[in-house]
Amino acid sequence: MSNGSTRSSNWRPGIGDPVHDLRRDRAGEFRGENGGLWYLRPHGGGIEWTAAPAEVRPARRDGAAGRDGGARRDGGARRA
């Protein structure tokens, strides 16, 4: 996994690496790739969702924001 200080266009997390979906403002873990989309799931399990690779950044395992991760501690969806 990248250290988050720079993000090259070919960055790809490993299976289980913590990530942050910028569009949904959700933290999760990387599960795989299919058809140009990345499959993510909540930390600890749950329903997977897809995200475009350009909208995903590295995150720390504890869900706290990294330099460019911005992951939420609760891993939840944005509240209205």
mmCIF file of the N, C-alpha and C atoms, coordinates in Angstrom:
data_MODEL
# 
_entry.id   MODEL 
# 
loop_
_atom_site.group_PDB 
_atom_site.id 
_atom_site.type_symbol 
_atom_site.label_atom_id 
_atom_site.label_alt_id 
_atom_site.label_comp_id 
_atom_site.label_asym_id 
_atom_site.label_entity_id 
_atom_site.label_seq_id 
_atom_site.pdbx_PDB_ins_code 
_atom_site.Cartn_x 
_atom_site.Cartn_y 
_atom_site.Cartn_z 
_atom_site.occupancy 
_atom_site.B_iso_or_equiv 
_atom_site.pdbx_formal_charge 
_atom_site.auth_seq_id 
_atom_site.auth_comp_id 
_atom_site.auth_asym_id 
_atom_site.auth_atom_id 
_atom_site.pdbx_PDB_model_num 
ATOM 1   N N  . MET A 1 1  ? 0.837   -1.181 0.000   1.00 0.00 ? 1  MET A N  1 
ATOM 2   C CA . MET A 1 1  ? 0.000   0.000  0.000   1.00 0.00 ? 1  MET A CA 1 
ATOM 3   C C  . MET A 1 1  ? 0.874   1.234  0.000   1.00 0.00 ? 1  MET A C  1 
ATOM 4   N N  . SER A 1 2  ? 0.404   2.261  -0.639  1.00 0.00 ? 2  SER A N  1 
ATOM 5   C CA . SER A 1 2  ? 1.103   3.530  -0.670  1.00 0.00 ? 2  SER A CA 1 
ATOM 6   C C  . SER A 1 2  ? 1.078   4.164  0.715   1.00 0.00 ? 2  SER A C  1 
ATOM 7   N N  . ASN A 1 3  ? 2.049   5.028  1.009   1.00 0.00 ? 3  ASN A N  1 
ATOM 8   C CA . ASN A 1 3  ? 2.059   5.682  2.313   1.00 0.00 ? 3  ASN A CA 1 
ATOM 9   C C  . ASN A 1 3  ? 1.131   6.887  2.360   1.00 0.00 ? 3  ASN A C  1 
ATOM 10  N N  . GLY A 1 4  ? 0.497   7.217  1.239   1.00 0.00 ? 4  GLY A N  1 
ATOM 11  C CA . GLY A 1 4  ? -0.470  8.304  1.226   1.00 0.00 ? 4  GLY A CA 1 
ATOM 12  C C  . GLY A 1 4  ? 0.127   9.669  0.956   1.00 0.00 ? 4  GLY A C  1 
ATOM 13  N N  . SER A 1 5  ? 1.472   9.810  0.946   1.00 0.00 ? 5  SER A N  1 
ATOM 14  C CA . SER A 1 5  ? 2.055   11.116 0.726   1.00 0.00 ? 5  SER A CA 1 
ATOM 15  C C  . SER A 1 5  ? 1.950   11.546 -0.727  1.00 0.00 ? 5  SER A C  1 
ATOM 16  N N  . THR A 1 6  ? 1.996   10.611 -1.635  1.00 0.00 ? 6  THR A N  1 
ATOM 17  C CA . THR A 1 6  ? 1.776   10.899 -3.050  1.00 0.00 ? 6  THR A CA 1 
ATOM 18  C C  . THR A 1 6  ? 0.947   9.773  -3.620  1.00 0.00 ? 6  THR A C  1 
ATOM 19  N N  . ARG A 1 7  ? 0.206   10.078 -4.660  1.00 0.00 ? 7  ARG A N  1 
ATOM 20  C CA . ARG A 1 7  ? -0.631  9.053  -5.269  1.00 0.00 ? 7  ARG A CA 1 
ATOM 21  C C  . ARG A 1 7  ? -0.359  9.063  -6.762  1.00 0.00 ? 7  ARG A C  1 
ATOM 22  N N  . SER A 1 8  ? 0.240   8.024  -7.271  1.00 0.00 ? 8  SER A N  1 
ATOM 23  C CA . SER A 1 8  ? 0.459   7.929  -8.701  1.00 0.00 ? 8  SER A CA 1 
ATOM 24  C C  . SER A 1 8  ? -0.780  7.330  -9.342  1.00 0.00 ? 8  SER A C  1 
ATOM 25  N N  . SER A 1 9  ? -0.919  7.500  -10.639 1.00 0.00 ? 9  SER A N  1 
ATOM 26  C CA . SER A 1 9  ? -2.104  7.028  -11.346 1.00 0.00 ? 9  SER A CA 1 
ATOM 27  C C  . SER A 1 9  ? -2.187  5.507  -11.368 1.00 0.00 ? 9  SER A C  1 
ATOM 28  N N  . ASN A 1 10 ? -1.106  4.813  -11.059 1.00 0.00 ? 10 ASN A N  1 
ATOM 29  C CA . ASN A 1 10 ? -1.140  3.351  -11.083 1.00 0.00 ? 10 ASN A CA 1 
ATOM 30  C C  . ASN A 1 10 ? -1.177  2.737  -9.679  1.00 0.00 ? 10 ASN A C  1 
ATOM 31  N N  . TRP A 1 11 ? -1.458  3.541  -8.655  1.00 0.00 ? 11 TRP A N  1 
ATOM 32  C CA . TRP A 1 11 ? -1.574  3.012  -7.298  1.00 0.00 ? 11 TRP A CA 1 
ATOM 33  C C  . TRP A 1 11 ? -2.739  2.039  -7.239  1.00 0.00 ? 11 TRP A C  1 
ATOM 34  N N  . ARG A 1 12 ? -2.517  0.913  -6.621  1.00 0.00 ? 12 ARG A N  1 
ATOM 35  C CA . ARG A 1 12 ? -3.566  -0.089 -6.435  1.00 0.00 ? 12 ARG A CA 1 
ATOM 36  C C  . ARG A 1 12 ? -3.338  -0.742 -5.083  1.00 0.00 ? 12 ARG A C  1 
ATOM 37  N N  . PRO A 1 13 ? -4.358  -0.724 -4.216  1.00 0.00 ? 13 PRO A N  1 
ATOM 38  C CA . PRO A 1 13 ? -4.186  -1.352 -2.904  1.00 0.00 ? 13 PRO A CA 1 
ATOM 39  C C  . PRO A 1 13 ? -4.155  -2.864 -3.025  1.00 0.00 ? 13 PRO A C  1 
ATOM 40  N N  . GLY A 1 14 ? -3.630  -3.514 -2.016  1.00 0.00 ? 14 GLY A N  1 
ATOM 41  C CA . GLY A 1 14 ? -3.670  -4.966 -1.932  1.00 0.00 ? 14 GLY A CA 1 
ATOM 42  C C  . GLY A 1 14 ? -4.979  -5.413 -1.290  1.00 0.00 ? 14 GLY A C  1 
ATOM 43  N N  . ILE A 1 15 ? -5.332  -6.668 -1.466  1.00 0.00 ? 15 ILE A N  1 
ATOM 44  C CA . ILE A 1 15 ? -6.549  -7.210 -0.868  1.00 0.00 ? 15 ILE A CA 1 
ATOM 45  C C  . ILE A 1 15 ? -6.503  -6.998 0.657   1.00 0.00 ? 15 ILE A C  1 
ATOM 46  N N  . GLY A 1 16 ? -7.548  -6.414 1.198   1.00 0.00 ? 16 GLY A N  1 
ATOM 47  C CA . GLY A 1 16 ? -7.636  -6.156 2.630   1.00 0.00 ? 16 GLY A CA 1 
ATOM 48  C C  . GLY A 1 16 ? -7.061  -4.831 3.081   1.00 0.00 ? 16 GLY A C  1 
ATOM 49  N N  . ASP A 1 17 ? -6.383  -4.094 2.185   1.00 0.00 ? 17 ASP A N  1 
ATOM 50  C CA . ASP A 1 17 ? -5.814  -2.801 2.576   1.00 0.00 ? 17 ASP A CA 1 
ATOM 51  C C  . ASP A 1 17 ? -6.921  -1.797 2.884   1.00 0.00 ? 17 ASP A C  1 
ATOM 52  N N  . PRO A 1 18 ? -6.713  -0.938 3.886   1.00 0.00 ? 18 PRO A N  1 
ATOM 53  C CA . PRO A 1 18 ? -7.710  0.077  4.215   1.00 0.00 ? 18 PRO A CA 1 
ATOM 54  C C  . PRO A 1 18 ? -7.724  1.181  3.165   1.00 0.00 ? 18 PRO A C  1 
ATOM 55  N N  . VAL A 1 19 ? -8.906  1.589  2.774   1.00 0.00 ? 19 VAL A N  1 
ATOM 56  C CA . VAL A 1 19 ? -9.071  2.626  1.760   1.00 0.00 ? 19 VAL A CA 1 
ATOM 57  C C  . VAL A 1 19 ? -10.194 3.572  2.175   1.00 0.00 ? 19 VAL A C  1 
ATOM 58  N N  . HIS A 1 20 ? -10.248 4.708  1.498   1.00 0.00 ? 20 HIS A N  1 
ATOM 59  C CA . HIS A 1 20 ? -11.311 5.693  1.732   1.00 0.00 ? 20 HIS A CA 1 
ATOM 60  C C  . HIS A 1 20 ? -11.931 6.050  0.389   1.00 0.00 ? 20 HIS A C  1 
ATOM 61  N N  . ASP A 1 21 ? -13.238 5.876  0.288   1.00 0.00 ? 21 ASP A N  1 
ATOM 62  C CA . ASP A 1 21 ? -14.007 6.222  -0.899  1.00 0.00 ? 21 ASP A CA 1 
ATOM 63  C C  . ASP A 1 21 ? -14.404 7.691  -0.759  1.00 0.00 ? 21 ASP A C  1 
ATOM 64  N N  . LEU A 1 22 ? -13.807 8.555  -1.577  1.00 0.00 ? 22 LEU A N  1 
ATOM 65  C CA . LEU A 1 22 ? -14.049 9.985  -1.461  1.00 0.00 ? 22 LEU A CA 1 
ATOM 66  C C  . LEU A 1 22 ? -15.476 10.368 -1.834  1.00 0.00 ? 22 LEU A C  1 
ATOM 67  N N  . ARG A 1 23 ? -16.043 9.744  -2.845  1.00 0.00 ? 23 ARG A N  1 
ATOM 68  C CA . ARG A 1 23 ? -17.387 10.092 -3.302  1.00 0.00 ? 23 ARG A CA 1 
ATOM 69  C C  . ARG A 1 23 ? -18.426 9.800  -2.223  1.00 0.00 ? 23 ARG A C  1 
ATOM 70  N N  . ARG A 1 24 ? -18.295 8.679  -1.548  1.00 0.00 ? 24 ARG A N  1 
ATOM 71  C CA . ARG A 1 24 ? -19.262 8.293  -0.515  1.00 0.00 ? 24 ARG A CA 1 
ATOM 72  C C  . ARG A 1 24 ? -18.827 8.696  0.896   1.00 0.00 ? 24 ARG A C  1 
ATOM 73  N N  . ASP A 1 25 ? -17.598 9.185  1.023   1.00 0.00 ? 25 ASP A N  1 
ATOM 74  C CA . ASP A 1 25 ? -17.030 9.531  2.327   1.00 0.00 ? 25 ASP A CA 1 
ATOM 75  C C  . ASP A 1 25 ? -17.145 8.347  3.290   1.00 0.00 ? 25 ASP A C  1 
ATOM 76  N N  . ARG A 1 26 ? -16.685 7.185  2.796   1.00 0.00 ? 26 ARG A N  1 
ATOM 77  C CA . ARG A 1 26 ? -16.747 5.941  3.580   1.00 0.00 ? 26 ARG A CA 1 
ATOM 78  C C  . ARG A 1 26 ? -15.379 5.291  3.629   1.00 0.00 ? 26 ARG A C  1 
ATOM 79  N N  . ALA A 1 27 ? -15.056 4.760  4.789   1.00 0.00 ? 27 ALA A N  1 
ATOM 80  C CA . ALA A 1 27 ? -13.838 3.969  4.945   1.00 0.00 ? 27 ALA A CA 1 
ATOM 81  C C  . ALA A 1 27 ? -14.194 2.504  4.768   1.00 0.00 ? 27 ALA A C  1 
ATOM 82  N N  . GLY A 1 28 ? -13.270 1.745  4.232   1.00 0.00 ? 28 GLY A N  1 
ATOM 83  C CA . GLY A 1 28 ? -13.491 0.321  4.059   1.00 0.00 ? 28 GLY A CA 1 
ATOM 84  C C  . GLY A 1 28 ? -12.194 -0.373 3.728   1.00 0.00 ? 28 GLY A C  1 
ATOM 85  N N  . GLU A 1 29 ? -12.297 -1.564 3.166   1.00 0.00 ? 29 GLU A N  1 
ATOM 86  C CA . GLU A 1 29 ? -11.103 -2.297 2.740   1.00 0.00 ? 29 GLU A CA 1 
ATOM 87  C C  . GLU A 1 29 ? -11.279 -2.752 1.302   1.00 0.00 ? 29 GLU A C  1 
ATOM 88  N N  . PHE A 1 30 ? -10.168 -2.810 0.608   1.00 0.00 ? 30 PHE A N  1 
ATOM 89  C CA . PHE A 1 30 ? -10.156 -3.204 -0.800  1.00 0.00 ? 30 PHE A CA 1 
ATOM 90  C C  . PHE A 1 30 ? -10.370 -4.707 -0.911  1.00 0.00 ? 30 PHE A C  1 
ATOM 91  N N  . ARG A 1 31 ? -11.280 -5.127 -1.794  1.00 0.00 ? 31 ARG A N  1 
ATOM 92  C CA . ARG A 1 31 ? -11.575 -6.550 -1.970  1.00 0.00 ? 31 ARG A CA 1 
ATOM 93  C C  . ARG A 1 31 ? -11.210 -7.072 -3.344  1.00 0.00 ? 31 ARG A C  1 
ATOM 94  N N  . GLY A 1 32 ? -11.104 -6.213 -4.343  1.00 0.00 ? 32 GLY A N  1 
ATOM 95  C CA . GLY A 1 32 ? -10.744 -6.681 -5.677  1.00 0.00 ? 32 GLY A CA 1 
ATOM 96  C C  . GLY A 1 32 ? -11.161 -5.693 -6.744  1.00 0.00 ? 32 GLY A C  1 
ATOM 97  N N  . GLU A 1 33 ? -10.980 -6.120 -7.992  1.00 0.00 ? 33 GLU A N  1 
ATOM 98  C CA . GLU A 1 33 ? -11.263 -5.265 -9.129  1.00 0.00 ? 33 GLU A CA 1 
ATOM 99  C C  . GLU A 1 33 ? -11.947 -6.091 -10.207 1.00 0.00 ? 33 GLU A C  1 
ATOM 100 N N  . ASN A 1 34 ? -12.938 -5.489 -10.868 1.00 0.00 ? 34 ASN A N  1 
ATOM 101 C CA . ASN A 1 34 ? -13.618 -6.154 -11.971 1.00 0.00 ? 34 ASN A CA 1 
ATOM 102 C C  . ASN A 1 34 ? -14.243 -5.088 -12.864 1.00 0.00 ? 34 ASN A C  1 
ATOM 103 N N  . GLY A 1 35 ? -14.017 -5.191 -14.157 1.00 0.00 ? 35 GLY A N  1 
ATOM 104 C CA . GLY A 1 35 ? -14.628 -4.265 -15.097 1.00 0.00 ? 35 GLY A CA 1 
ATOM 105 C C  . GLY A 1 35 ? -14.253 -2.815 -14.891 1.00 0.00 ? 35 GLY A C  1 
ATOM 106 N N  . GLY A 1 36 ? -13.067 -2.555 -14.373 1.00 0.00 ? 36 GLY A N  1 
ATOM 107 C CA . GLY A 1 36 ? -12.614 -1.192 -14.159 1.00 0.00 ? 36 GLY A CA 1 
ATOM 108 C C  . GLY A 1 36 ? -13.083 -0.560 -12.858 1.00 0.00 ? 36 GLY A C  1 
ATOM 109 N N  . LEU A 1 37 ? -13.847 -1.281 -12.050 1.00 0.00 ? 37 LEU A N  1 
ATOM 110 C CA . LEU A 1 37 ? -14.294 -0.779 -10.757 1.00 0.00 ? 37 LEU A CA 1 
ATOM 111 C C  . LEU A 1 37 ? -13.607 -1.542 -9.641  1.00 0.00 ? 37 LEU A C  1 
ATOM 112 N N  . TRP A 1 38 ? -13.425 -0.860 -8.525  1.00 0.00 ? 38 TRP A N  1 
ATOM 113 C CA . TRP A 1 38 ? -12.862 -1.501 -7.346  1.00 0.00 ? 38 TRP A CA 1 
ATOM 114 C C  . TRP A 1 38 ? -13.987 -1.888 -6.407  1.00 0.00 ? 38 TRP A C  1 
ATOM 115 N N  . TYR A 1 39 ? -13.869 -3.066 -5.813  1.00 0.00 ? 39 TYR A N  1 
ATOM 116 C CA . TYR A 1 39 ? -14.849 -3.566 -4.848  1.00 0.00 ? 39 TYR A CA 1 
ATOM 117 C C  . TYR A 1 39 ? -14.320 -3.327 -3.444  1.00 0.00 ? 39 TYR A C  1 
ATOM 118 N N  . LEU A 1 40 ? -15.122 -2.633 -2.639  1.00 0.00 ? 40 LEU A N  1 
ATOM 119 C CA . LEU A 1 40 ? -14.757 -2.276 -1.278  1.00 0.00 ? 40 LEU A CA 1 
ATOM 120 C C  . LEU A 1 40 ? -15.823 -2.818 -0.340  1.00 0.00 ? 40 LEU A C  1 
ATOM 121 N N  . ARG A 1 41 ? -15.454 -3.029 0.913   1.00 0.00 ? 41 ARG A N  1 
ATOM 122 C CA . ARG A 1 41 ? -16.449 -3.425 1.904   1.00 0.00 ? 41 ARG A CA 1 
ATOM 123 C C  . ARG A 1 41 ? -16.101 -2.769 3.227   1.00 0.00 ? 41 ARG A C  1 
ATOM 124 N N  . PRO A 1 42 ? -17.090 -2.643 4.111   1.00 0.00 ? 42 PRO A N  1 
ATOM 125 C CA . PRO A 1 42 ? -16.826 -2.037 5.417   1.00 0.00 ? 42 PRO A CA 1 
ATOM 126 C C  . PRO A 1 42 ? -15.793 -2.861 6.195   1.00 0.00 ? 42 PRO A C  1 
ATOM 127 N N  . HIS A 1 43 ? -15.034 -2.195 7.036   1.00 0.00 ? 43 HIS A N  1 
ATOM 128 C CA . HIS A 1 43 ? -14.095 -2.904 7.904   1.00 0.00 ? 43 HIS A CA 1 
ATOM 129 C C  . HIS A 1 43 ? -14.878 -3.894 8.761   1.00 0.00 ? 43 HIS A C  1 
ATOM 130 N N  . GLY A 1 44 ? -14.409 -5.093 8.856   1.00 0.00 ? 44 GLY A N  1 
ATOM 131 C CA . GLY A 1 44 ? -15.072 -6.105 9.664   1.00 0.00 ? 44 GLY A CA 1 
ATOM 132 C C  . GLY A 1 44 ? -16.157 -6.874 8.936   1.00 0.00 ? 44 GLY A C  1 
ATOM 133 N N  . GLY A 1 45 ? -16.387 -6.556 7.670   1.00 0.00 ? 45 GLY A N  1 
ATOM 134 C CA . GLY A 1 45 ? -17.379 -7.282 6.883   1.00 0.00 ? 45 GLY A CA 1 
ATOM 135 C C  . GLY A 1 45 ? -18.610 -6.447 6.602   1.00 0.00 ? 45 GLY A C  1 
ATOM 136 N N  . GLY A 1 46 ? -19.440 -6.976 5.741   1.00 0.00 ? 46 GLY A N  1 
ATOM 137 C CA . GLY A 1 46 ? -20.653 -6.272 5.368   1.00 0.00 ? 46 GLY A CA 1 
ATOM 138 C C  . GLY A 1 46 ? -20.836 -6.286 3.866   1.00 0.00 ? 46 GLY A C  1 
ATOM 139 N N  . ILE A 1 47 ? -21.772 -5.509 3.398   1.00 0.00 ? 47 ILE A N  1 
ATOM 140 C CA . ILE A 1 47 ? -22.113 -5.475 1.976   1.00 0.00 ? 47 ILE A CA 1 
ATOM 141 C C  . ILE A 1 47 ? -21.083 -4.662 1.204   1.00 0.00 ? 47 ILE A C  1 
ATOM 142 N N  . GLU A 1 48 ? -20.546 -5.254 0.139   1.00 0.00 ? 48 GLU A N  1 
ATOM 143 C CA . GLU A 1 48 ? -19.574 -4.573 -0.717  1.00 0.00 ? 48 GLU A CA 1 
ATOM 144 C C  . GLU A 1 48 ? -20.241 -3.479 -1.525  1.00 0.00 ? 48 GLU A C  1 
ATOM 145 N N  . TRP A 1 49 ? -19.423 -2.515 -1.933  1.00 0.00 ? 49 TRP A N  1 
ATOM 146 C CA . TRP A 1 49 ? -19.863 -1.501 -2.887  1.00 0.00 ? 49 TRP A CA 1 
ATOM 147 C C  . TRP A 1 49 ? -18.737 -1.287 -3.885  1.00 0.00 ? 49 TRP A C  1 
ATOM 148 N N  . THR A 1 50 ? -19.050 -0.654 -4.997  1.00 0.00 ? 50 THR A N  1 
ATOM 149 C CA . THR A 1 50 ? -18.033 -0.399 -6.011  1.00 0.00 ? 50 THR A CA 1 
ATOM 150 C C  . THR A 1 50 ? -17.672 1.079  -6.015  1.00 0.00 ? 50 THR A C  1 
ATOM 151 N N  . ALA A 1 51 ? -16.443 1.338  -6.448  1.00 0.00 ? 51 ALA A N  1 
ATOM 152 C CA . ALA A 1 51 ? -15.963 2.711  -6.558  1.00 0.00 ? 51 ALA A CA 1 
ATOM 153 C C  . ALA A 1 51 ? -14.999 2.793  -7.735  1.00 0.00 ? 51 ALA A C  1 
ATOM 154 N N  . ALA A 1 52 ? -14.975 3.940  -8.375  1.00 0.00 ? 52 ALA A N  1 
ATOM 155 C CA . ALA A 1 52 ? -13.999 4.188  -9.430  1.00 0.00 ? 52 ALA A CA 1 
ATOM 156 C C  . ALA A 1 52 ? -12.630 4.365  -8.772  1.00 0.00 ? 52 ALA A C  1 
ATOM 157 N N  . PRO A 1 53 ? -11.586 3.779  -9.341  1.00 0.00 ? 53 PRO A N  1 
ATOM 158 C CA . PRO A 1 53 ? -10.255 3.893  -8.735  1.00 0.00 ? 53 PRO A CA 1 
ATOM 159 C C  . PRO A 1 53 ? -9.818  5.337  -8.470  1.00 0.00 ? 53 PRO A C  1 
ATOM 160 N N  . ALA A 1 54 ? -10.203 6.277  -9.319  1.00 0.00 ? 54 ALA A N  1 
ATOM 161 C CA . ALA A 1 54 ? -9.810  7.678  -9.140  1.00 0.00 ? 54 ALA A CA 1 
ATOM 162 C C  . ALA A 1 54 ? -10.437 8.302  -7.904  1.00 0.00 ? 54 ALA A C  1 
ATOM 163 N N  . GLU A 1 55 ? -11.482 7.672  -7.351  1.00 0.00 ? 55 GLU A N  1 
ATOM 164 C CA . GLU A 1 55 ? -12.188 8.213  -6.188  1.00 0.00 ? 55 GLU A CA 1 
ATOM 165 C C  . GLU A 1 55 ? -11.792 7.529  -4.881  1.00 0.00 ? 55 GLU A C  1 
ATOM 166 N N  . VAL A 1 56 ? -10.735 6.714  -4.913  1.00 0.00 ? 56 VAL A N  1 
ATOM 167 C CA . VAL A 1 56 ? -10.318 5.955  -3.731  1.00 0.00 ? 56 VAL A CA 1 
ATOM 168 C C  . VAL A 1 56 ? -8.906  6.371  -3.339  1.00 0.00 ? 56 VAL A C  1 
ATOM 169 N N  . ARG A 1 57 ? -8.697  6.548  -2.050  1.00 0.00 ? 57 ARG A N  1 
ATOM 170 C CA . ARG A 1 57 ? -7.389  6.915  -1.510  1.00 0.00 ? 57 ARG A CA 1 
ATOM 171 C C  . ARG A 1 57 ? -7.007  5.943  -0.396  1.00 0.00 ? 57 ARG A C  1 
ATOM 172 N N  . PRO A 1 58 ? -5.725  5.848  -0.080  1.00 0.00 ? 58 PRO A N  1 
ATOM 173 C CA . PRO A 1 58 ? -5.295  5.016  1.048   1.00 0.00 ? 58 PRO A CA 1 
ATOM 174 C C  . PRO A 1 58 ? -5.841  5.578  2.361   1.00 0.00 ? 58 PRO A C  1 
ATOM 175 N N  . ALA A 1 59 ? -6.035  4.708  3.323   1.00 0.00 ? 59 ALA A N  1 
ATOM 176 C CA . ALA A 1 59 ? -6.465  5.114  4.665   1.00 0.00 ? 59 ALA A CA 1 
ATOM 177 C C  . ALA A 1 59 ? -5.680  4.299  5.678   1.00 0.00 ? 59 ALA A C  1 
ATOM 178 N N  . ARG A 1 60 ? -5.684  4.743  6.922   1.00 0.00 ? 60 ARG A N  1 
ATOM 179 C CA . ARG A 1 60 ? -5.035  3.989  7.991   1.00 0.00 ? 60 ARG A CA 1 
ATOM 180 C C  . ARG A 1 60 ? -5.958  2.898  8.473   1.00 0.00 ? 60 ARG A C  1 
ATOM 181 N N  . ARG A 1 61 ? -5.395  1.836  9.046   1.00 0.00 ? 61 ARG A N  1 
ATOM 182 C CA . ARG A 1 61 ? -6.193  0.702  9.525   1.00 0.00 ? 61 ARG A CA 1 
ATOM 183 C C  . ARG A 1 61 ? -7.219  1.096  10.579  1.00 0.00 ? 61 ARG A C  1 
ATOM 184 N N  . ASP A 1 62 ? -6.934  2.121  11.383  1.00 0.00 ? 62 ASP A N  1 
ATOM 185 C CA . ASP A 1 62 ? -7.879  2.525  12.421  1.00 0.00 ? 62 ASP A CA 1 
ATOM 186 C C  . ASP A 1 62 ? -9.000  3.405  11.884  1.00 0.00 ? 62 ASP A C  1 
ATOM 187 N N  . GLY A 1 63 ? -8.973  3.678  10.569  1.00 0.00 ? 63 GLY A N  1 
ATOM 188 C CA . GLY A 1 63 ? -10.021 4.478  9.955   1.00 0.00 ? 63 GLY A CA 1 
ATOM 189 C C  . GLY A 1 63 ? -9.798  5.972  10.087  1.00 0.00 ? 63 GLY A C  1 
ATOM 190 N N  . ALA A 1 64 ? -8.744  6.379  10.809  1.00 0.00 ? 64 ALA A N  1 
ATOM 191 C CA . ALA A 1 64 ? -8.463  7.802  10.960  1.00 0.00 ? 64 ALA A CA 1 
ATOM 192 C C  . ALA A 1 64 ? -7.936  8.364  9.646   1.00 0.00 ? 64 ALA A C  1 
ATOM 193 N N  . ALA A 1 65 ? -8.108  9.641  9.483   1.00 0.00 ? 65 ALA A N  1 
ATOM 194 C CA . ALA A 1 65 ? -7.668  10.300 8.260   1.00 0.00 ? 65 ALA A CA 1 
ATOM 195 C C  . ALA A 1 65 ? -6.156  10.224 8.121   1.00 0.00 ? 65 ALA A C  1 
ATOM 196 N N  . GLY A 1 66 ? -5.711  9.839  6.948   1.00 0.00 ? 66 GLY A N  1 
ATOM 197 C CA . GLY A 1 66 ? -4.302  9.915  6.596   1.00 0.00 ? 66 GLY A CA 1 
ATOM 198 C C  . GLY A 1 66 ? -4.045  11.272 5.975   1.00 0.00 ? 66 GLY A C  1 
ATOM 199 N N  . ARG A 1 67 ? -2.890  11.454 5.384   1.00 0.00 ? 67 ARG A N  1 
ATOM 200 C CA . ARG A 1 67 ? -2.587  12.742 4.769   1.00 0.00 ? 67 ARG A CA 1 
ATOM 201 C C  . ARG A 1 67 ? -3.584  13.120 3.688   1.00 0.00 ? 67 ARG A C  1 
ATOM 202 N N  . ASP A 1 68 ? -3.975  12.145 2.856   1.00 0.00 ? 68 ASP A N  1 
ATOM 203 C CA . ASP A 1 68 ? -4.974  12.449 1.832   1.00 0.00 ? 68 ASP A CA 1 
ATOM 204 C C  . ASP A 1 68 ? -6.116  11.458 1.877   1.00 0.00 ? 68 ASP A C  1 
ATOM 205 N N  . GLY A 1 69 ? -6.216  10.691 2.973   1.00 0.00 ? 69 GLY A N  1 
ATOM 206 C CA . GLY A 1 69 ? -7.264  9.688  3.065   1.00 0.00 ? 69 GLY A CA 1 
ATOM 207 C C  . GLY A 1 69 ? -8.602  10.241 3.507   1.00 0.00 ? 69 GLY A C  1 
ATOM 208 N N  . GLY A 1 70 ? -8.616  11.006 4.580   1.00 0.00 ? 70 GLY A N  1 
ATOM 209 C CA . GLY A 1 70 ? -9.837  11.599 5.068   1.00 0.00 ? 70 GLY A CA 1 
ATOM 210 C C  . GLY A 1 70 ? -10.891 10.603 5.513   1.00 0.00 ? 70 GLY A C  1 
ATOM 211 N N  . ALA A 1 71 ? -10.481 9.419  5.914   1.00 0.00 ? 71 ALA A N  1 
ATOM 212 C CA . ALA A 1 71 ? -11.445 8.370  6.275   1.00 0.00 ? 71 ALA A CA 1 
ATOM 213 C C  . ALA A 1 71 ? -12.165 8.718  7.574   1.00 0.00 ? 71 ALA A C  1 
ATOM 214 N N  . ARG A 1 72 ? -13.423 8.366  7.634   1.00 0.00 ? 72 ARG A N  1 
ATOM 215 C CA . ARG A 1 72 ? -14.209 8.563  8.854   1.00 0.00 ? 72 ARG A CA 1 
ATOM 216 C C  . ARG A 1 72 ? -13.895 7.450  9.839   1.00 0.00 ? 72 ARG A C  1 
ATOM 217 N N  . ARG A 1 73 ? -13.866 7.760  11.109  1.00 0.00 ? 73 ARG A N  1 
ATOM 218 C CA . ARG A 1 73 ? -13.581 6.754  12.131  1.00 0.00 ? 73 ARG A CA 1 
ATOM 219 C C  . ARG A 1 73 ? -14.643 5.678  12.186  1.00 0.00 ? 73 ARG A C  1 
ATOM 220 N N  . ASP A 1 74 ? -15.914 6.049  11.973  1.00 0.00 ? 74 ASP A N  1 
ATOM 221 C CA . ASP A 1 74 ? -16.977 5.045  12.079  1.00 0.00 ? 74 ASP A CA 1 
ATOM 222 C C  . ASP A 1 74 ? -17.194 4.272  10.792  1.00 0.00 ? 74 ASP A C  1 
ATOM 223 N N  . GLY A 1 75 ? -16.554 4.686  9.695   1.00 0.00 ? 75 GLY A N  1 
ATOM 224 C CA . GLY A 1 75 ? -16.682 3.979  8.434   1.00 0.00 ? 75 GLY A CA 1 
ATOM 225 C C  . GLY A 1 75 ? -18.066 4.091  7.826   1.00 0.00 ? 75 GLY A C  1 
ATOM 226 N N  . GLY A 1 76 ? -18.920 4.909  8.407   1.00 0.00 ? 76 GLY A N  1 
ATOM 227 C CA . GLY A 1 76 ? -20.307 5.013  7.948   1.00 0.00 ? 76 GLY A CA 1 
ATOM 228 C C  . GLY A 1 76 ? -20.497 5.973  6.804   1.00 0.00 ? 76 GLY A C  1 
ATOM 229 N N  . ALA A 1 77 ? -21.674 5.945  6.279   1.00 0.00 ? 77 ALA A N  1 
ATOM 230 C CA . ALA A 1 77 ? -22.036 6.847  5.199   1.00 0.00 ? 77 ALA A CA 1 
ATOM 231 C C  . ALA A 1 77 ? -22.254 8.250  5.762   1.00 0.00 ? 77 ALA A C  1 
ATOM 232 N N  . ARG A 1 78 ? -22.169 9.224  4.901   1.00 0.00 ? 78 ARG A N  1 
ATOM 233 C CA . ARG A 1 78 ? -22.386 10.614 5.288   1.00 0.00 ? 78 ARG A CA 1 
ATOM 234 C C  . ARG A 1 78 ? -23.829 10.788 5.742   1.00 0.00 ? 78 ARG A C  1 
ATOM 235 N N  . ARG A 1 79 ? -24.015 11.496 6.809   1.00 0.00 ? 79 ARG A N  1 
ATOM 236 C CA . ARG A 1 79 ? -25.362 11.730 7.333   1.00 0.00 ? 79 ARG A CA 1 
ATOM 237 C C  . ARG A 1 79 ? -25.895 13.049 6.804   1.00 0.00 ? 79 ARG A C  1 
ATOM 238 N N  . ALA A 1 80 ? -27.179 13.116 6.594   1.00 0.00 ? 80 ALA A N  1 
ATOM 239 C CA . ALA A 1 80 ? -27.810 14.339 6.076   1.00 0.00 ? 80 ALA A CA 1 
ATOM 240 C C  . ALA A 1 80 ? -27.943 15.372 7.144   1.00 0.00 ? 80 ALA A C  1 
# 
